[in-house]
Amino acid sequence: MTATCLIGEADPFLARLLERFGSASGLTVVWAKVGQELLNLAQTLRPDIIVVDPALPGTLRGWEALRAIGADPGLAHVPVLTCSWLSEADALALAGDADGHLQKPDLHYEDFVAALAGAGLSAAAQPAWQDNPMPV
């Protein structure tokens, strides 16, 4: 069974990039555009990992959704990677505990894979575009 990655990202370009990274890593990827959608999808899908911008917009911000997820006994164990324009320290101050951080705008597949590994997930075999630039 394929692991599921829930991405909380408002910017469609960055969301698509993260989706490509996740798919290339062998994950099934689902995208949430606002905080409430992130929380709803997390409760429904029970993902294996969550990648989220703590500043995700909405009536429920990304950091608020993460705190609700962390308080849910069925979701508290799910690893979280923050992905933010904020520094890692500032992102963690908003998000609370996280298992890794991806720094916008400097997003690279190798960093994504390393963050997955740090969170206890492993990526599939190297994608075909690893030796060539990834098409956007």
Sequence and secondary structure as in RCSB ss.txt:
>XXXX:A:sequence
MTATCLIGEADPFLARLLERFGSASGLTVVWAKVGQELLNLAQTLRPDIIVVDPALPGTLRGWEALRAIGADPGL
AHVPVLTCSWLSEADALALAGDADGHLQKPDLHYEDFVAALAGAGLSAAAQPAWQDNPMPV
>XXXX:A:secstr
   EEEEE S HHHHHHHHHHHHHTT EEEEESSHHHHHHHHHHH  SEEEE TT  SSS HHHHHHHHHH TTT
TTS EEEEESS HHHHHHHH S SEEEESS   HHHHHHHHHHTT    S  GGGGS    
